[in-house]
Amino acid sequence: MTTCIPAGSGNLHFGVAPCKGQGCGRMSWVSGVTFKRYIRKELSWSCRVSRFSEIQRWKFSLSPFNEYWKPLGTVTSSCLRDGSTKYFDFAVIGSGVAGLRYALEVAKHGSVAVITKAEPHECNTNYAQGGVSAVLCPSDSVESHMHDTIVAGAYLCDEETVRVVCTEGADRVRELIAMDASFDHGEDGNLHLAREGGHSHHRIVHAADMTGREIERALLKAVVNDSNIFMFQHHFAIDLLTCQDGSDTVCLGVDTLNTETLEVIRFISKVILLASGGAGHIYGSTTNPLVTTGDGMAMAHRALAVMSNMEFVQFHPTALADEGLPIKPMKSRENAFLITEAVRGDGGILYNLGMERFMPLYDERAELAPRDVVARSIDDQLKKRNEKYVLLDISHNPTDKILSHFPNIAAECLRYGVDLTHQPIPVVPAAHYMCGGVRAGLQGETNVRGLYVAGEVACTGLHGANRLASNSLLEALVFARRAVQPSIDHMKSSRHDLSASNWWARPVAPLSLGSDVMDKILIMTRKVRKELQSIMWEYVGIVRSTTRLEFAEQKIDELEANWEDYLFKRGWVPTMVGLESCEMRNIFCCAKLVVSSALARHESRGLHYTVDFPHLVESKRLPTIIWPCSSVKSSWSSRQLHKPALIAKQ
């Protein structure tokens, strides 16, 4: 028996639930999204949403990632295409650690398309500084790593998921090493294991302060050497192609926009892995690269995938504060520069501008408290003292230790006049990581048949209400690997219907509107994007309130309606697609999910802190479930460009 979403009903029925639809206890409808807090006995996360099935200096290459790009190779019977339509056994949306690691495994069994929005290396993985947490030290244990994860997650984590990830982490790290990923080693020849906030042991495998870049390098090198993997860069995923098979929703592919040629390319695939990353750019200040606009989360939501825990947005406590730099950047950054958690793990101390150490006032763990605690403490200091940033000081450590551990950070700071071996670093919180996302089972499966998820786009239950430092790359590696076998099984039991490409109307680029109209639409879209980011930062940030959330909800709805009205009055039609317009569509979708989820949680837990419900409430220690629904009044951002196809019964 598989999980199913009855077409158009908006109610998700779980095979293990004791009742159906409106009879399933209390639920509330918020902005076209249905929420349900599950009692764990009714549906534990393990039931899932479906039942299918001193340090040696790190040496790195500065050669461009483009050397790993590979054009489409020879056509095979399992990789058919007619120009605007391509057929693959597996399609992977995203080229970060989760997508590439999965692609390398499933490529042993079929053809793989890796669809990436920009250059293959432009992803959150490449910006990850800290490392991969794994139990590799004899004095450490799986139980200890589990405990740290669950405490950091404010006891909202799913214990079975946590155990699986913490148990399998060491093997996933060893696989990376076997694939030529180079991590730092100590003088004894063993891996150097760092410690970060929230961890009770040294367990962070790292490559100086550029771990993500090194992992991405190793994976891309392996991908380019695999003749069964085809990389489609500059292909923006628009919408998943879904159909209704009775009461089941089935994913059969994805429409993409080649952002260089403006051609719409349709991928028909037996299996889709969504590994598209997070949604940091729903906020004005984020450590995420410019491509992270919530595309995967929004596409999955529109395709009737179950979403969960979208209220838990992690703000990294320490991003470089440009206002505090002696030499100001020439232009605004597209994304904030991250100062890794490992700086505090290595003894970094936080001070306000009066050079008063403040973290011991908030938590006995001081600078080693989890990220949600440190971010709120910094936020409180800034508001109380009316200051723009705080200071992070590591200068008391030996110079050679600082430079060997943090060469990338040292170089970036020095570029703007800060010598971190002698001066404190100006820092401020920035949006960093989405703990919520597409609800996934232990094998990355979703309630949409044929659709799997891994990485930040997924909500597996590992992070709970707050992610433990360096657990993100770990989760991506573990779930990418766990999704492989069920994907292979699904692929082998499926076949390509060559007529499937014609089941959905094709999106079109808005070339017919002319350059003058398009210029005006782009200007308006960029203005709206900044306005929405400002609303989210001001009203849906580190500290929240019901009044402010309701105001944000109202303003976002108005902003979205006005923007869509502006487009449609100038000839835009719902099937038209452009990069920035579709990104804006996804940003609206994700922002509304965050706000609605935040309003639905009447307690403060982990990353969600609200002054109206400032305490933990044990009875509310439940994940927020966002049901797929078909609202009578839906916006462009909340519905697919096409209607789901119907499979006729034979």
C-alpha positions in Angstrom: 0.0 0.0 0.0 1.3 3.4 -0.9 0.5 6.8 0.5 -1.9 8.7 -1.6 -3.3 12.2 -2.2 -6.8 12.1 -3.6 -6.8 14.5 -6.6 -8.1 17.9 -5.6 -9.2 17.0 -2.1 -6.4 18.7 -0.2 -6.5 15.9 2.4 -3.6 13.6 2.8 -4.5 10.1 4.1 -1.8 8.0 5.7 -2.1 4.3 5.7 -1.5 4.1 9.4 -3.8 6.9 10.4 -6.9 5.7 12.3 -9.2 8.1 10.5 -9.4 10.2 7.4 -9.9 13.7 6.2 -11.7 16.2 8.4 -12.4 13.5 10.9 -8.7 13.2 11.8 -8.8 15.3 15.0 -8.3 19.1 15.1 -6.7 20.9 12.2 -6.6 24.5 11.1 -6.6 26.1 7.7 -4.1 28.8 7.3 -3.7 30.7 4.0 -4.7 27.8 1.9 -2.4 25.4 3.8 -3.7 22.7 6.1 -1.8 21.9 9.3 -2.0 18.9 11.5 0.0 18.1 14.6 0.4 14.4 14.7 0.2 12.4 17.9 3.3 10.2 17.8 1.4 7.1 18.4 -0.8 7.8 15.4 2.1 8.6 13.0 5.7 8.5 14.1 8.3 9.9 11.7 9.5 6.4 11.2 6.2 5.4 9.6 7.1 8.1 7.1 4.9 9.7 4.5 5.0 6.6 2.4 5.4 2.9 3.1 7.1 1.7 -0.2 8.6 0.4 -0.8 48.8 20.9 15.3 47.4 20.4 11.9 48.8 19.4 8.6 47.8 22.3 6.2 45.1 21.3 3.9 46.2 21.3 0.2 43.7 22.2 -2.4 43.5 23.0 -6.0 42.4 26.5 -7.2 41.7 25.2 -10.7 38.2 26.3 -11.9 35.3 24.0 -11.4 34.4 24.4 -15.0 37.0 21.8 -15.9 34.6 19.2 -14.6 31.7 20.3 -16.8 30.8 17.7 -19.4 28.6 18.3 -22.4 25.9 15.8 -23.3 27.5 12.6 -24.5 26.4 9.8 -26.8 22.8 9.0 -27.0 21.7 5.6 -25.7 18.4 3.8 -25.7 17.9 4.9 -22.1 18.7 8.5 -22.8 16.4 9.4 -25.7 15.7 13.0 -26.7 14.1 15.0 -29.5 15.7 18.3 -28.7 13.2 19.8 -26.4 12.4 16.6 -24.6 14.9 14.3 -23.0 14.4 10.8 -21.5 16.5 9.5 -18.6 16.3 6.7 -16.1 17.1 9.1 -13.2 16.9 12.9 -13.0 18.7 14.8 -10.2 17.7 18.4 -9.6 20.7 20.0 -7.9 24.4 19.5 -8.0 25.4 19.8 -4.4 26.7 16.9 -2.2 23.4 15.1 -2.1 22.7 15.2 -5.8 26.1 14.3 -6.9 26.6 11.5 -4.4 23.3 10.0 -5.4 24.0 10.4 -9.1 27.3 8.5 -8.8 25.5 5.5 -7.3 22.4 5.2 -9.5 24.6 5.8 -12.6 25.7 2.2 -12.1 22.2 1.2 -13.1 21.0 3.7 -15.7 21.3 7.0 -17.4 21.4 10.1 -15.1 20.6 13.7 -15.9 22.0 16.2 -13.3 20.1 19.4 -13.7 21.7 22.5 -12.1 20.5 26.1 -12.1 23.9 27.7 -12.6 27.4 26.4 -12.7 27.6 22.9 -11.2 29.6 24.1 -8.2 27.3 27.0 -7.3 25.5 25.4 -4.4 25.3 25.5 -0.6 27.8 22.6 -0.4 30.5 24.7 -2.0 30.0 27.4 0.7 30.0 25.0 3.7 33.1 25.8 5.8 32.8 23.8 9.0 32.8 20.1 8.0 31.1 16.8 8.4 30.2 15.5 11.9 30.8 11.8 12.3 31.7 9.4 15.1 35.4 8.6 14.3 37.1 9.0 17.6 37.3 6.0 20.1 36.2 8.2 23.0 33.1 9.3 21.0 30.0 7.3 20.5 26.8 7.1 18.4 24.8 7.7 21.6 26.7 10.9 22.4 26.2 12.2 18.8 22.5 11.4 19.0 22.2 13.1 22.4 23.9 16.3 21.1 21.7 16.3 18.0 18.5 15.8 19.9 19.4 18.5 22.5 20.2 21.0 19.8 17.0 20.1 18.0 15.0 21.0 21.2 13.8 17.4 21.4 11.7 17.6 18.2 14.1 15.3 16.3 12.9 11.9 15.2 15.0 9.4 17.2 15.0 6.7 14.6 16.3 9.1 12.0 18.9 10.5 14.3 20.2 7.0 15.1 20.4 6.0 11.5 22.3 9.2 10.5 24.7 9.1 13.4 25.4 5.4 12.9 26.0 5.6 9.2 28.0 8.9 9.2 31.5 7.3 9.6 31.0 5.1 6.6 29.9 8.0 4.4 33.0 10.0 5.4 35.2 7.0 4.5 33.5 6.8 1.1 34.5 10.4 0.4 38.1 9.7 1.4 38.1 6.8 -1.0 36.8 9.1 -3.7 39.9 11.3 -3.2 38.4 14.0 -0.8 41.3 15.4 1.2 40.6 16.2 4.8 43.0 17.6 7.5 45.1 15.3 9.5 46.9 15.8 12.8 50.6 15.2 13.5 49.7 11.6 14.5 48.5 10.9 11.0 44.9 10.5 12.0 42.0 12.7 10.8 42.0 16.0 12.7 38.6 16.3 14.4 37.3 19.7 15.3 34.7 20.6 17.8 31.8 23.1 17.2 28.9 24.6 19.2 26.5 22.0 20.6 29.0 19.1 20.3 30.3 17.3 23.4 33.2 15.7 21.4 35.7 16.5 18.7 34.0 14.9 15.7 34.1 17.4 12.8 36.0 16.1 9.8 37.2 19.2 7.8 39.4 20.5 5.1 40.6 23.7 6.8 37.6 26.1 6.6 36.6 25.1 3.0 35.3 21.6 3.6 32.3 21.9 1.3 34.5 23.1 -1.6 36.8 20.1 -1.2 33.9 17.6 -1.1 32.3 19.3 -4.2 35.6 19.1 -6.0 36.0 15.4 -5.4 32.4 14.6 -6.3 32.5 16.7 -9.5 35.7 15.0 -10.6 34.1 11.6 -10.2 31.0 12.8 -12.0 32.9 14.0 -15.1 34.6 10.6 -15.4 31.2 8.8 -15.3 29.9 8.2 -18.9 26.4 7.6 -17.6 26.0 11.0 -16.0 25.0 14.0 -18.1 25.3 17.5 -16.6 22.8 20.2 -17.7 24.0 23.4 -16.3 22.1 26.7 -16.5 18.8 24.7 -16.5 16.3 26.2 -14.1 13.7 23.7 -12.8 10.3 25.2 -13.3 7.8 22.6 -12.1 7.6 18.9 -11.6 5.5 16.9 -14.1 2.9 15.0 -12.1 -0.1 12.9 -13.0 -2.9 11.2 -11.0 -2.9 7.4 -11.1 -6.2 6.8 -9.3 -5.7 8.5 -5.9 -1.9 8.5 -6.2 0.2 11.4 -7.3 3.1 10.3 -9.5 6.1 12.3 -10.6 7.3 11.6 -14.2 9.7 14.4 -14.8 10.4 18.1 -14.7 10.2 21.1 -17.0 13.3 23.3 -17.1 14.3 26.6 -18.6 17.7 26.8 -20.3 18.6 30.3 -19.0 21.2 30.9 -21.7 19.0 30.0 -24.8 15.6 30.6 -23.1 14.4 27.2 -24.5 12.1 25.1 -22.3 13.5 21.6 -22.0 11.3 18.8 -20.7 12.9 15.9 -18.8 10.9 12.7 -18.6 12.4 10.4 -16.0 11.5 7.2 -14.2 12.8 8.6 -10.9 13.4 12.2 -9.7 15.7 13.1 -6.9 15.1 16.6 -5.6 18.4 17.9 -4.1 18.0 21.6 -4.8 19.0 23.1 -1.5 17.3 25.6 0.7 15.5 29.0 0.6 17.9 31.5 2.2 17.0 34.3 -0.2 13.6 34.7 1.2 15.6 36.9 3.6 17.6 40.0 2.7 20.7 38.8 4.5 21.8 35.2 4.0 24.9 33.1 3.8 23.4 31.2 0.9 24.5 31.6 -2.7 22.2 33.6 -5.0 20.7 30.4 -6.5 19.0 29.3 -3.2 15.5 30.7 -3.8 13.5 27.7 -2.5 12.8 26.3 -6.0 12.7 22.7 -4.9 10.5 23.3 -1.9 8.1 25.4 -3.9 7.9 22.9 -6.8 7.3 20.0 -4.4 4.6 21.9 -2.5 2.8 22.7 -5.8 3.1 19.0 -6.8 1.2 18.0 -3.6 4.2 16.8 -1.6 3.8 16.9 2.1 5.9 19.7 3.8 7.0 19.9 7.4 8.5 22.2 10.0 8.9 25.2 7.7 8.9 27.6 10.7 12.4 26.5 11.8 14.7 28.8 9.9 18.3 28.8 11.2 20.1 32.1 11.4 23.8 31.5 11.7 25.0 33.6 14.6 28.3 34.8 12.9 28.3 36.2 9.4 30.8 38.9 8.6 29.3 42.3 9.4 30.2 44.6 6.6 29.3 47.7 8.7 32.1 46.9 11.1 34.8 46.5 8.5 37.6 49.1 8.3 37.5 48.8 4.5 34.0 48.6 3.2 33.1 46.4 0.3 32.7 48.3 -3.0 29.2 46.9 -3.5 26.6 45.0 -1.5 27.2 41.3 -1.3 24.9 38.8 -2.9 25.3 36.6 0.1 26.8 37.2 3.5 30.3 35.8 4.2 30.0 33.0 6.8 32.3 32.8 9.8 32.3 29.2 10.6 31.0 27.7 13.9 34.5 26.2 14.2 36.0 29.6 15.2 33.9 29.4 18.4 34.7 25.8 18.7 38.4 26.7 18.6 38.0 29.1 21.5 36.5 32.2 19.9 34.8 34.6 22.3 31.9 37.0 21.6 32.0 40.5 22.9 29.6 43.5 22.4 31.1 46.8 21.3 31.9 47.7 24.9 34.2 44.6 24.9 32.0 42.9 27.4 31.7 39.1 27.0 28.0 38.3 27.0 27.4 34.7 26.2 27.8 33.4 29.8 24.9 35.6 30.7 22.6 33.7 28.4 23.8 30.1 28.6 26.2 28.0 30.7 27.7 26.6 27.5 28.6 30.2 26.5 30.0 30.4 23.0 29.6 26.6 22.6 25.8 26.8 22.9 23.7 25.7 19.9 23.2 28.2 17.1 19.6 29.2 18.0 20.8 30.2 21.5 23.8 32.2 20.3 21.8 33.9 17.5 19.1 35.0 19.9 21.7 36.2 22.4 23.4 38.3 19.8 20.1 39.7 18.7 19.2 40.6 22.2 22.5 42.4 22.7 22.1 44.4 19.5 18.6 45.5 20.4 19.5 46.4 24.0 22.6 48.4 23.0 21.3 49.7 19.7 24.3 48.4 17.9 24.7 46.9 14.5 27.1 44.0 15.2 29.1 42.2 17.8 32.8 41.0 17.9 34.2 37.5 17.6 37.7 37.3 18.9 40.1 34.4 18.2 43.3 36.4 18.4 44.4 34.9 21.7 45.1 31.6 19.8 48.6 31.1 18.3 48.9 32.8 14.9 50.0 29.6 13.1 47.0 27.7 14.5 44.6 30.4 13.4 46.0 30.6 9.9 46.1 26.8 9.4 42.6 26.3 10.7 40.9 29.3 9.0 42.9 30.3 5.9 39.9 31.3 3.8 38.3 33.4 6.6 41.7 35.0 7.4 42.1 36.0 3.8 38.6 37.5 3.4 38.9 39.5 6.7 42.4 40.8 5.7 40.9 41.9 2.4 38.7 44.4 4.3 41.3 45.5 6.9 40.8 42.9 9.7 43.7 40.8 10.8 42.0 38.2 12.9 45.3 37.1 14.4 45.3 40.5 16.2 41.8 41.9 15.9 38.3 40.7 16.6 35.9 40.0 13.7 32.7 42.1 13.3 29.8 39.6 13.1 26.0 39.6 12.8 23.4 36.8 12.4 22.2 35.9 8.9 19.7 33.4 7.5 21.5 30.2 6.9 19.6 26.9 6.8 16.0 25.6 6.5 15.4 22.8 9.0 12.0 22.2 7.4 11.2 21.1 3.9 9.7 18.2 1.9 8.8 15.5 4.4 10.9 12.4 3.7 11.1 8.8 5.0 14.1 6.9 6.0 15.0 6.2 2.3 14.3 9.7 1.1 10.9 8.8 -0.2 8.0 11.3 -0.3 4.3 10.8 -0.6 4.6 11.5 -4.4 5.5 8.3 -6.1 8.8 8.4 -8.0 9.9 11.6 -6.1 12.8 11.3 -3.6 14.5 14.1 -1.7 17.9 14.6 0.0 19.8 17.5 1.5 18.4 20.8 2.7 15.3 20.6 0.6 14.2 17.6 2.7 12.8 17.4 6.2 13.9 14.0 7.4 13.3 14.6 11.2 17.1 14.7 11.9 17.3 18.4 12.8 14.1 18.9 14.8 13.7 22.5 15.8 17.3 23.4 15.2 20.2 21.9 13.3 23.4 20.9 15.1 26.5 22.3 13.5 28.0 20.2 10.7 25.1 17.8 10.6 23.9 19.2 7.2 26.6 17.6 5.0 26.2 14.5 7.1 22.5 14.3 6.5 22.9 14.9 2.8 25.5 12.1 2.4 23.4 9.6 4.4 20.1 10.2 2.7 21.6 10.5 -0.8 23.0 7.0 -0.2 19.8 5.6 1.4 17.6 6.8 -1.5 19.7 4.8 -4.0 18.2 1.3 -3.7 14.5 2.2 -3.6 15.2 4.5 -6.6 16.8 1.6 -8.5 13.9 -0.7 -7.6 11.4 2.0 -8.8 13.3 2.6 -12.0 13.4 -1.1 -12.8 9.6 -1.5 -12.3 8.9 1.6 -14.5 9.0 2.2 -18.2 9.1 5.3 -20.4 5.9 6.2 -22.2 7.2 8.1 -25.2 3.8 9.9 -25.4 4.2 11.2 -21.9 5.9 14.4 -23.0 2.6 15.5 -24.6 0.5 15.1 -21.5 1.2 18.6 -20.2 1.1 22.0 -21.9 4.6 23.4 -22.4 5.7 26.6 -20.6 6.9 29.3 -22.9 9.5 32.1 -22.6 7.8 35.6 -22.7 9.6 36.6 -26.0 6.3 37.8 -27.4 6.0 40.6 -24.8 8.9 42.5 -26.3 12.0 44.0 -24.6 10.4 47.1 -23.2 7.7 45.2 -21.3 10.2 42.7 -20.1 12.5 45.4 -18.8 9.6 46.9 -16.8 8.6 43.5 -15.5 12.2 42.7 -14.4 12.5 46.1 -12.6 9.2 45.5 -10.8 10.2 41.9 -9.9 13.5 43.0 -8.4 11.8 45.7 -6.4 9.2 43.2 -5.1 11.9 40.7 -4.2 13.7 43.3 -2.0 10.4 44.3 -0.4 9.5 40.7 0.5 13.0 40.0 1.8 12.7 43.1 4.0 9.3 42.0 5.4 10.7 38.5 6.2 13.8 40.0 7.9 11.8 42.5 9.9 8.8 40.5 10.9 9.7 36.8 10.6 13.2 36.8 11.9 15.0 35.5 15.0 12.4 36.8 17.5 8.7 36.7 16.4 5.3 37.7 17.7 1.8 36.8 16.6 0.9 40.4 15.7 4.1 40.7 13.6 3.6 37.4 11.8 0.0 38.3 11.0 1.2 41.6 9.6 3.8 39.9 7.5 1.2 37.4 6.2 -1.1 40.3 5.2 1.7 42.3 3.6 3.1 39.3 1.6 -0.3 38.5 0.3 -0.8 42.1 -0.8 2.6 42.3 -2.4 2.1 39.0 -4.3 -1.3 40.0 -5.6 0.0 43.4 -6.7 3.0 41.8 -8.4 0.9 39.2 -10.3 -1.6 41.9 -11.3 1.3 44.0 -12.7 2.6 41.1 -14.7 -0.8 39.9 -16.1 -1.9 43.4 -17.1 1.2 43.6 -19.3 0.4 40.5 -21.2 2.1 37.8 -19.0 0.1 34.6 -18.9 0.5 31.8 -16.3 2.4 29.5 -18.6 5.1 32.0 -19.3 8.5 31.5 -17.6 11.5 33.6 -16.9 14.3 33.1 -14.4 13.7 36.0 -12.1 9.9 35.8 -12.3 9.9 32.1 -11.5 12.4 32.6 -8.7 10.0 35.3 -7.3 7.2 32.9 -7.6 9.1 30.3 -5.5 10.2 32.9 -3.0 6.6 33.9 -2.4 5.6 30.3 -2.0 8.3 29.5 0.6 7.9 32.7 2.5 4.2 32.0 2.9 4.9 28.5 4.1 7.3 29.8 6.7 4.9 32.4 8.0 1.9 30.1 8.1 3.9 27.4 9.9 5.2 30.0 12.4 1.6 31.1 13.2 0.6 27.5 13.7 3.1 26.8 16.4 2.0 28.2 19.8 5.2 27.7 21.7 8.8 28.7 21.5 11.0 25.8 20.5 14.5 25.8 18.9 14.7 28.3 16.1 11.1 29.5 16.5 10.9 32.0 19.3 7.8 34.0 19.8 7.2 36.5 22.6 3.5 35.5 22.8 4.3 31.9 23.6 7.8 32.2 25.2 8.0 28.7 26.7 8.3 25.1 25.6 5.1 23.2 25.8 5.5 19.4 26.0 2.1 18.7 24.4 3.2 20.7 21.4 6.4 18.7 20.9 5.2 17.6 17.5 6.2 18.3 13.9 4.2 20.8 11.9 2.7 19.0 8.9 1.7 21.0 5.9 -0.9 19.3 3.9 -1.2 19.6 0.1 -4.4 21.3 -0.8 -6.2 22.9 -3.7 -7.3 26.3 -2.6 -10.3 27.9 -4.3 -8.3 31.1 -4.5 -4.7 30.3 -5.3 -1.9 32.5 -6.5 0.4 31.9 -9.4 3.2 30.9 -6.9 1.0 28.2 -5.3 -0.2 26.2 -8.3 1.6 24.3 -11.1 1.8 25.9 -14.5 -0.1 22.9 -15.9 -2.8 20.6 -14.7 -1.7 17.2 -13.5 -2.3 14.6 -16.2 -4.7 11.7 -15.6 -3.7 8.2 -16.3 -6.6 6.3 -17.9 -7.3 2.9 -16.5 -6.9 0.0 -18.9 
